[in-house]
């Protein structure tokens, strides 16, 4: 009976910081996603410009 009480207590303690970490990770994920999208746009723009210049030349 003593061990399950300890596990539940530790679980309750771990849940609060875990939620905060999840929120910070979500924010980091959104920032990384935006950076990846920007990089993909830049790469696609360079490729499109390269194809356009090759065809025009």
mmCIF file of the N, C-alpha and C atoms, coordinates in Angstrom:
data_MODEL
# 
_entry.id   MODEL 
# 
loop_
_atom_site.group_PDB 
_atom_site.id 
_atom_site.type_symbol 
_atom_site.label_atom_id 
_atom_site.label_alt_id 
_atom_site.label_comp_id 
_atom_site.label_asym_id 
_atom_site.label_entity_id 
_atom_site.label_seq_id 
_atom_site.pdbx_PDB_ins_code 
_atom_site.Cartn_x 
_atom_site.Cartn_y 
_atom_site.Cartn_z 
_atom_site.occupancy 
_atom_site.B_iso_or_equiv 
_atom_site.pdbx_formal_charge 
_atom_site.auth_seq_id 
_atom_site.auth_comp_id 
_atom_site.auth_asym_id 
_atom_site.auth_atom_id 
_atom_site.pdbx_PDB_model_num 
ATOM 1   N N  . UNK A 1 1  ? 0.835  -1.206 0.000   1.00 0.00 ? 1  UNK A N  1 
ATOM 2   C CA . UNK A 1 1  ? 0.000  0.000  0.000   1.00 0.00 ? 1  UNK A CA 1 
ATOM 3   C C  . UNK A 1 1  ? 0.872  1.260  0.000   1.00 0.00 ? 1  UNK A C  1 
ATOM 4   N N  . UNK A 1 2  ? 2.084  1.167  0.562   1.00 0.00 ? 2  UNK A N  1 
ATOM 5   C CA . UNK A 1 2  ? 2.930  2.367  0.647   1.00 0.00 ? 2  UNK A CA 1 
ATOM 6   C C  . UNK A 1 2  ? 3.498  2.706  -0.742  1.00 0.00 ? 2  UNK A C  1 
ATOM 7   N N  . UNK A 1 3  ? 3.927  1.701  -1.507  1.00 0.00 ? 3  UNK A N  1 
ATOM 8   C CA . UNK A 1 3  ? 4.564  1.977  -2.807  1.00 0.00 ? 3  UNK A CA 1 
ATOM 9   C C  . UNK A 1 3  ? 3.605  2.673  -3.787  1.00 0.00 ? 3  UNK A C  1 
ATOM 10  N N  . UNK A 1 4  ? 2.336  2.246  -3.948  1.00 0.00 ? 4  UNK A N  1 
ATOM 11  C CA . UNK A 1 4  ? 1.461  2.939  -4.904  1.00 0.00 ? 4  UNK A CA 1 
ATOM 12  C C  . UNK A 1 4  ? 1.235  4.395  -4.519  1.00 0.00 ? 4  UNK A C  1 
ATOM 13  N N  . UNK A 1 5  ? 1.177  4.684  -3.203  1.00 0.00 ? 5  UNK A N  1 
ATOM 14  C CA . UNK A 1 5  ? 1.001  6.070  -2.784  1.00 0.00 ? 5  UNK A CA 1 
ATOM 15  C C  . UNK A 1 5  ? 2.203  6.901  -3.222  1.00 0.00 ? 5  UNK A C  1 
ATOM 16  N N  . UNK A 1 6  ? 3.409  6.350  -3.090  1.00 0.00 ? 6  UNK A N  1 
ATOM 17  C CA . UNK A 1 6  ? 4.607  7.090  -3.507  1.00 0.00 ? 6  UNK A CA 1 
ATOM 18  C C  . UNK A 1 6  ? 4.587  7.316  -5.023  1.00 0.00 ? 6  UNK A C  1 
ATOM 19  N N  . UNK A 1 7  ? 4.203  6.292  -5.782  1.00 0.00 ? 7  UNK A N  1 
ATOM 20  C CA . UNK A 1 7  ? 4.198  6.431  -7.244  1.00 0.00 ? 7  UNK A CA 1 
ATOM 21  C C  . UNK A 1 7  ? 3.183  7.498  -7.662  1.00 0.00 ? 7  UNK A C  1 
ATOM 22  N N  . UNK A 1 8  ? 1.995  7.491  -7.060  1.00 0.00 ? 8  UNK A N  1 
ATOM 23  C CA . UNK A 1 8  ? 0.984  8.486  -7.441  1.00 0.00 ? 8  UNK A CA 1 
ATOM 24  C C  . UNK A 1 8  ? 1.488  9.877  -7.081  1.00 0.00 ? 8  UNK A C  1 
ATOM 25  N N  . UNK A 1 9  ? 2.143  10.030 -5.920  1.00 0.00 ? 9  UNK A N  1 
ATOM 26  C CA . UNK A 1 9  ? 2.661  11.342 -5.525  1.00 0.00 ? 9  UNK A CA 1 
ATOM 27  C C  . UNK A 1 9  ? 3.701  11.825 -6.509  1.00 0.00 ? 9  UNK A C  1 
ATOM 28  N N  . UNK A 1 10 ? 4.621  10.946 -6.906  1.00 0.00 ? 10 UNK A N  1 
ATOM 29  C CA . UNK A 1 10 ? 5.657  11.344 -7.864  1.00 0.00 ? 10 UNK A CA 1 
ATOM 30  C C  . UNK A 1 10 ? 5.009  11.661 -9.207  1.00 0.00 ? 10 UNK A C  1 
ATOM 31  N N  . UNK A 1 11 ? 3.983  10.897 -9.589  1.00 0.00 ? 11 UNK A N  1 
ATOM 32  C CA . UNK A 1 11 ? 3.315  11.145 -10.869 1.00 0.00 ? 11 UNK A CA 1 
ATOM 33  C C  . UNK A 1 11 ? 2.682  12.533 -10.850 1.00 0.00 ? 11 UNK A C  1 
ATOM 34  N N  . UNK A 1 12 ? 2.049  12.887 -9.738  1.00 0.00 ? 12 UNK A N  1 
ATOM 35  C CA . UNK A 1 12 ? 1.430  14.214 -9.658  1.00 0.00 ? 12 UNK A CA 1 
ATOM 36  C C  . UNK A 1 12 ? 2.495  15.301 -9.774  1.00 0.00 ? 12 UNK A C  1 
ATOM 37  N N  . UNK A 1 13 ? 3.643  15.095 -9.134  1.00 0.00 ? 13 UNK A N  1 
ATOM 38  C CA . UNK A 1 13 ? 4.714  16.097 -9.185  1.00 0.00 ? 13 UNK A CA 1 
ATOM 39  C C  . UNK A 1 13 ? 5.251  16.202 -10.615 1.00 0.00 ? 13 UNK A C  1 
ATOM 40  N N  . UNK A 1 14 ? 5.379  15.058 -11.311 1.00 0.00 ? 14 UNK A N  1 
ATOM 41  C CA . UNK A 1 14 ? 5.950  15.065 -12.664 1.00 0.00 ? 14 UNK A CA 1 
ATOM 42  C C  . UNK A 1 14 ? 4.979  15.670 -13.679 1.00 0.00 ? 14 UNK A C  1 
ATOM 43  N N  . UNK A 1 15 ? 3.677  15.625 -13.404 1.00 0.00 ? 15 UNK A N  1 
ATOM 44  C CA . UNK A 1 15 ? 2.711  16.101 -14.402 1.00 0.00 ? 15 UNK A CA 1 
ATOM 45  C C  . UNK A 1 15 ? 2.828  17.609 -14.608 1.00 0.00 ? 15 UNK A C  1 
ATOM 46  N N  . UNK A 1 16 ? 2.975  18.398 -13.536 1.00 0.00 ? 16 UNK A N  1 
ATOM 47  C CA . UNK A 1 16 ? 2.991  19.863 -13.672 1.00 0.00 ? 16 UNK A CA 1 
ATOM 48  C C  . UNK A 1 16 ? 4.166  20.327 -14.538 1.00 0.00 ? 16 UNK A C  1 
ATOM 49  N N  . UNK A 1 17 ? 5.428  19.955 -14.215 1.00 0.00 ? 17 UNK A N  1 
ATOM 50  C CA . UNK A 1 17 ? 6.541  20.399 -15.059 1.00 0.00 ? 17 UNK A CA 1 
ATOM 51  C C  . UNK A 1 17 ? 6.463  19.802 -16.460 1.00 0.00 ? 17 UNK A C  1 
ATOM 52  N N  . UNK A 1 18 ? 5.909  18.594 -16.576 1.00 0.00 ? 18 UNK A N  1 
ATOM 53  C CA . UNK A 1 18 ? 5.776  17.983 -17.895 1.00 0.00 ? 18 UNK A CA 1 
ATOM 54  C C  . UNK A 1 18 ? 4.891  18.831 -18.794 1.00 0.00 ? 18 UNK A C  1 
ATOM 55  N N  . UNK A 1 19 ? 3.785  19.361 -18.249 1.00 0.00 ? 19 UNK A N  1 
ATOM 56  C CA . UNK A 1 19 ? 2.903  20.205 -19.051 1.00 0.00 ? 19 UNK A CA 1 
ATOM 57  C C  . UNK A 1 19 ? 3.612  21.456 -19.506 1.00 0.00 ? 19 UNK A C  1 
ATOM 58  N N  . UNK A 1 20 ? 4.385  22.083 -18.618 1.00 0.00 ? 20 UNK A N  1 
ATOM 59  C CA . UNK A 1 20 ? 5.123  23.289 -19.000 1.00 0.00 ? 20 UNK A CA 1 
ATOM 60  C C  . UNK A 1 20 ? 6.132  22.960 -20.101 1.00 0.00 ? 20 UNK A C  1 
ATOM 61  N N  . UNK A 1 21 ? 6.823  21.836 -19.975 1.00 0.00 ? 21 UNK A N  1 
ATOM 62  C CA . UNK A 1 21 ? 7.799  21.445 -20.993 1.00 0.00 ? 21 UNK A CA 1 
ATOM 63  C C  . UNK A 1 21 ? 7.088  21.222 -22.325 1.00 0.00 ? 21 UNK A C  1 
ATOM 64  N N  . UNK A 1 22 ? 5.910  20.590 -22.292 1.00 0.00 ? 22 UNK A N  1 
ATOM 65  C CA . UNK A 1 22 ? 5.169  20.339 -23.528 1.00 0.00 ? 22 UNK A CA 1 
ATOM 66  C C  . UNK A 1 22 ? 4.822  21.657 -24.205 1.00 0.00 ? 22 UNK A C  1 
ATOM 67  N N  . UNK A 1 23 ? 4.383  22.649 -23.431 1.00 0.00 ? 23 UNK A N  1 
ATOM 68  C CA . UNK A 1 23 ? 4.030  23.943 -24.021 1.00 0.00 ? 23 UNK A CA 1 
ATOM 69  C C  . UNK A 1 23 ? 5.258  24.595 -24.647 1.00 0.00 ? 23 UNK A C  1 
ATOM 70  N N  . UNK A 1 24 ? 6.403  24.579 -23.938 1.00 0.00 ? 24 UNK A N  1 
ATOM 71  C CA . UNK A 1 24 ? 7.620  25.193 -24.477 1.00 0.00 ? 24 UNK A CA 1 
ATOM 72  C C  . UNK A 1 24 ? 8.061  24.440 -25.731 1.00 0.00 ? 24 UNK A C  1 
ATOM 73  N N  . UNK A 1 25 ? 7.941  23.099 -25.725 1.00 0.00 ? 25 UNK A N  1 
ATOM 74  C CA . UNK A 1 25 ? 8.328  22.321 -26.901 1.00 0.00 ? 25 UNK A CA 1 
ATOM 75  C C  . UNK A 1 25 ? 7.414  22.646 -28.074 1.00 0.00 ? 25 UNK A C  1 
ATOM 76  N N  . UNK A 1 26 ? 6.113  22.852 -27.794 1.00 0.00 ? 26 UNK A N  1 
ATOM 77  C CA . UNK A 1 26 ? 5.196  23.199 -28.879 1.00 0.00 ? 26 UNK A CA 1 
ATOM 78  C C  . UNK A 1 26 ? 5.592  24.536 -29.480 1.00 0.00 ? 26 UNK A C  1 
ATOM 79  N N  . UNK A 1 27 ? 5.914  25.517 -28.623 1.00 0.00 ? 27 UNK A N  1 
ATOM 80  C CA . UNK A 1 27 ? 6.317  26.827 -29.138 1.00 0.00 ? 27 UNK A CA 1 
ATOM 81  C C  . UNK A 1 27 ? 7.589  26.697 -29.972 1.00 0.00 ? 27 UNK A C  1 
ATOM 82  N N  . UNK A 1 28 ? 8.562  25.914 -29.484 1.00 0.00 ? 28 UNK A N  1 
ATOM 83  C CA . UNK A 1 28 ? 9.803  25.716 -30.240 1.00 0.00 ? 28 UNK A CA 1 
ATOM 84  C C  . UNK A 1 28 ? 9.497  25.051 -31.569 1.00 0.00 ? 28 UNK A C  1 
ATOM 85  N N  . UNK A 1 29 ? 8.601  24.064 -31.558 1.00 0.00 ? 29 UNK A N  1 
ATOM 86  C CA . UNK A 1 29 ? 8.229  23.375 -32.791 1.00 0.00 ? 29 UNK A CA 1 
ATOM 87  C C  . UNK A 1 29 ? 7.625  24.334 -33.799 1.00 0.00 ? 29 UNK A C  1 
ATOM 88  N N  . UNK A 1 30 ? 6.763  25.242 -33.351 1.00 0.00 ? 30 UNK A N  1 
ATOM 89  C CA . UNK A 1 30 ? 6.154  26.211 -34.266 1.00 0.00 ? 30 UNK A CA 1 
ATOM 90  C C  . UNK A 1 30 ? 7.223  27.110 -34.863 1.00 0.00 ? 30 UNK A C  1 
ATOM 91  N N  . UNK A 1 31 ? 8.158  27.580 -34.032 1.00 0.00 ? 31 UNK A N  1 
ATOM 92  C CA . UNK A 1 31 ? 9.235  28.444 -34.533 1.00 0.00 ? 31 UNK A CA 1 
ATOM 93  C C  . UNK A 1 31 ? 10.078 27.688 -35.558 1.00 0.00 ? 31 UNK A C  1 
ATOM 94  N N  . UNK A 1 32 ? 10.425 26.434 -35.259 1.00 0.00 ? 32 UNK A N  1 
ATOM 95  C CA . UNK A 1 32 ? 11.228 25.645 -36.193 1.00 0.00 ? 32 UNK A CA 1 
ATOM 96  C C  . UNK A 1 32 ? 10.454 25.423 -37.486 1.00 0.00 ? 32 UNK A C  1 
ATOM 97  N N  . UNK A 1 33 ? 9.145  25.166 -37.381 1.00 0.00 ? 33 UNK A N  1 
ATOM 98  C CA . UNK A 1 33 ? 8.328  24.976 -38.573 1.00 0.00 ? 33 UNK A CA 1 
ATOM 99  C C  . UNK A 1 33 ? 8.336  26.210 -39.450 1.00 0.00 ? 33 UNK A C  1 
ATOM 100 N N  . UNK A 1 34 ? 8.216  27.396 -38.840 1.00 0.00 ? 34 UNK A N  1 
ATOM 101 C CA . UNK A 1 34 ? 8.244  28.633 -39.630 1.00 0.00 ? 34 UNK A CA 1 
ATOM 102 C C  . UNK A 1 34 ? 9.583  28.783 -40.328 1.00 0.00 ? 34 UNK A C  1 
ATOM 103 N N  . UNK A 1 35 ? 10.679 28.481 -39.623 1.00 0.00 ? 35 UNK A N  1 
ATOM 104 C CA . UNK A 1 35 ? 12.017 28.601 -40.218 1.00 0.00 ? 35 UNK A CA 1 
ATOM 105 C C  . UNK A 1 35 ? 12.138 27.644 -41.402 1.00 0.00 ? 35 UNK A C  1 
ATOM 106 N N  . UNK A 1 36 ? 11.643 26.396 -41.228 1.00 0.00 ? 36 UNK A N  1 
ATOM 107 C CA . UNK A 1 36 ? 11.719 25.430 -42.320 1.00 0.00 ? 36 UNK A CA 1 
ATOM 108 C C  . UNK A 1 36 ? 10.911 25.906 -43.516 1.00 0.00 ? 36 UNK A C  1 
ATOM 109 N N  . UNK A 1 37 ? 9.715  26.466 -43.267 1.00 0.00 ? 37 UNK A N  1 
ATOM 110 C CA . UNK A 1 37 ? 8.891  26.962 -44.371 1.00 0.00 ? 37 UNK A CA 1 
ATOM 111 C C  . UNK A 1 37 ? 9.611  28.082 -45.109 1.00 0.00 ? 37 UNK A C  1 
ATOM 112 N N  . UNK A 1 38 ? 10.230 29.004 -44.362 1.00 0.00 ? 38 UNK A N  1 
ATOM 113 C CA . UNK A 1 38 ? 10.953 30.115 -44.994 1.00 0.00 ? 38 UNK A CA 1 
ATOM 114 C C  . UNK A 1 38 ? 12.092 29.562 -45.851 1.00 0.00 ? 38 UNK A C  1 
ATOM 115 N N  . UNK A 1 39 ? 12.846 28.591 -45.305 1.00 0.00 ? 39 UNK A N  1 
ATOM 116 C CA . UNK A 1 39 ? 13.964 28.017 -46.067 1.00 0.00 ? 39 UNK A CA 1 
ATOM 117 C C  . UNK A 1 39 ? 13.454 27.356 -47.339 1.00 0.00 ? 39 UNK A C  1 
ATOM 118 N N  . UNK A 1 40 ? 12.321 26.613 -47.239 1.00 0.00 ? 40 UNK A N  1 
ATOM 119 C CA . UNK A 1 40 ? 11.771 25.948 -48.429 1.00 0.00 ? 40 UNK A CA 1 
ATOM 120 C C  . UNK A 1 40 ? 11.359 26.978 -49.464 1.00 0.00 ? 40 UNK A C  1 
ATOM 121 N N  . UNK A 1 41 ? 10.746 28.096 -49.028 1.00 0.00 ? 41 UNK A N  1 
ATOM 122 C CA . UNK A 1 41 ? 10.347 29.149 -49.965 1.00 0.00 ? 41 UNK A CA 1 
ATOM 123 C C  . UNK A 1 41 ? 11.580 29.719 -50.658 1.00 0.00 ? 41 UNK A C  1 
ATOM 124 N N  . UNK A 1 42 ? 12.657 29.974 -49.883 1.00 0.00 ? 42 UNK A N  1 
ATOM 125 C CA . UNK A 1 42 ? 13.885 30.537 -50.465 1.00 0.00 ? 42 UNK A CA 1 
ATOM 126 C C  . UNK A 1 42 ? 14.476 29.562 -51.484 1.00 0.00 ? 42 UNK A C  1 
ATOM 127 N N  . UNK A 1 43 ? 14.547 28.284 -51.110 1.00 0.00 ? 43 UNK A N  1 
ATOM 128 C CA . UNK A 1 43 ? 15.135 27.282 -52.009 1.00 0.00 ? 43 UNK A CA 1 
ATOM 129 C C  . UNK A 1 43 ? 14.299 27.175 -53.283 1.00 0.00 ? 43 UNK A C  1 
ATOM 130 N N  . UNK A 1 44 ? 12.967 27.116 -53.129 1.00 0.00 ? 44 UNK A N  1 
ATOM 131 C CA . UNK A 1 44 ? 12.102 27.012 -54.307 1.00 0.00 ? 44 UNK A CA 1 
ATOM 132 C C  . UNK A 1 44 ? 12.250 28.246 -55.187 1.00 0.00 ? 44 UNK A C  1 
ATOM 133 N N  . UNK A 1 45 ? 12.342 29.435 -54.571 1.00 0.00 ? 45 UNK A N  1 
ATOM 134 C CA . UNK A 1 45 ? 12.499 30.673 -55.349 1.00 0.00 ? 45 UNK A CA 1 
ATOM 135 C C  . UNK A 1 45 ? 13.803 30.627 -56.144 1.00 0.00 ? 45 UNK A C  1 
ATOM 136 N N  . UNK A 1 46 ? 14.891 30.176 -55.504 1.00 0.00 ? 46 UNK A N  1 
ATOM 137 C CA . UNK A 1 46 ? 16.188 30.101 -56.197 1.00 0.00 ? 46 UNK A CA 1 
ATOM 138 C C  . UNK A 1 46 ? 16.094 29.120 -57.363 1.00 0.00 ? 46 UNK A C  1 
ATOM 139 N N  . UNK A 1 47 ? 15.451 27.974 -57.125 1.00 0.00 ? 47 UNK A N  1 
ATOM 140 C CA . UNK A 1 47 ? 15.321 26.968 -58.192 1.00 0.00 ? 47 UNK A CA 1 
ATOM 141 C C  . UNK A 1 47 ? 14.489 27.539 -59.340 1.00 0.00 ? 47 UNK A C  1 
ATOM 142 N N  . UNK A 1 48 ? 13.370 28.191 -59.017 1.00 0.00 ? 48 UNK A N  1 
ATOM 143 C CA . UNK A 1 48 ? 12.516 28.767 -60.062 1.00 0.00 ? 48 UNK A CA 1 
ATOM 144 C C  . UNK A 1 48 ? 13.283 29.817 -60.854 1.00 0.00 ? 48 UNK A C  1 
ATOM 145 N N  . UNK A 1 49 ? 14.013 30.681 -60.165 1.00 0.00 ? 49 UNK A N  1 
ATOM 146 C CA . UNK A 1 49 ? 14.791 31.727 -60.853 1.00 0.00 ? 49 UNK A CA 1 
ATOM 147 C C  . UNK A 1 49 ? 15.852 31.073 -61.736 1.00 0.00 ? 49 UNK A C  1 
ATOM 148 N N  . UNK A 1 50 ? 16.491 30.031 -61.222 1.00 0.00 ? 50 UNK A N  1 
ATOM 149 C CA . UNK A 1 50 ? 17.504 29.335 -62.015 1.00 0.00 ? 50 UNK A CA 1 
ATOM 150 C C  . UNK A 1 50 ? 16.905 28.741 -63.277 1.00 0.00 ? 50 UNK A C  1 
ATOM 151 N N  . UNK A 1 51 ? 15.747 28.060 -63.167 1.00 0.00 ? 51 UNK A N  1 
ATOM 152 C CA . UNK A 1 51 ? 15.098 27.496 -64.348 1.00 0.00 ? 51 UNK A CA 1 
ATOM 153 C C  . UNK A 1 51 ? 14.686 28.601 -65.311 1.00 0.00 ? 51 UNK A C  1 
ATOM 154 N N  . UNK A 1 52 ? 14.136 29.704 -64.794 1.00 0.00 ? 52 UNK A N  1 
ATOM 155 C CA . UNK A 1 52 ? 13.689 30.809 -65.647 1.00 0.00 ? 52 UNK A CA 1 
ATOM 156 C C  . UNK A 1 52 ? 14.873 31.389 -66.418 1.00 0.00 ? 52 UNK A C  1 
ATOM 157 N N  . UNK A 1 53 ? 15.989 31.598 -65.730 1.00 0.00 ? 53 UNK A N  1 
ATOM 158 C CA . UNK A 1 53 ? 17.162 32.181 -66.402 1.00 0.00 ? 53 UNK A CA 1 
ATOM 159 C C  . UNK A 1 53 ? 17.689 31.219 -67.461 1.00 0.00 ? 53 UNK A C  1 
ATOM 160 N N  . UNK A 1 54 ? 17.718 29.918 -67.163 1.00 0.00 ? 54 UNK A N  1 
ATOM 161 C CA . UNK A 1 54 ? 18.230 28.954 -68.145 1.00 0.00 ? 54 UNK A CA 1 
ATOM 162 C C  . UNK A 1 54 ? 17.316 28.931 -69.367 1.00 0.00 ? 54 UNK A C  1 
ATOM 163 N N  . UNK A 1 55 ? 16.007 28.963 -69.173 1.00 0.00 ? 55 UNK A N  1 
ATOM 164 C CA . UNK A 1 55 ? 15.085 28.939 -70.310 1.00 0.00 ? 55 UNK A CA 1 
ATOM 165 C C  . UNK A 1 55 ? 15.169 30.243 -71.097 1.00 0.00 ? 55 UNK A C  1 
ATOM 166 N N  . UNK A 1 56 ? 15.259 31.373 -70.384 1.00 0.00 ? 56 UNK A N  1 
ATOM 167 C CA . UNK A 1 56 ? 15.313 32.674 -71.081 1.00 0.00 ? 56 UNK A CA 1 
ATOM 168 C C  . UNK A 1 56 ? 16.601 32.785 -71.886 1.00 0.00 ? 56 UNK A C  1 
ATOM 169 N N  . UNK A 1 57 ? 17.702 32.254 -71.318 1.00 0.00 ? 57 UNK A N  1 
ATOM 170 C CA . UNK A 1 57 ? 18.977 32.327 -72.040 1.00 0.00 ? 57 UNK A CA 1 
ATOM 171 C C  . UNK A 1 57 ? 18.922 31.331 -73.207 1.00 0.00 ? 57 UNK A C  1 
# 
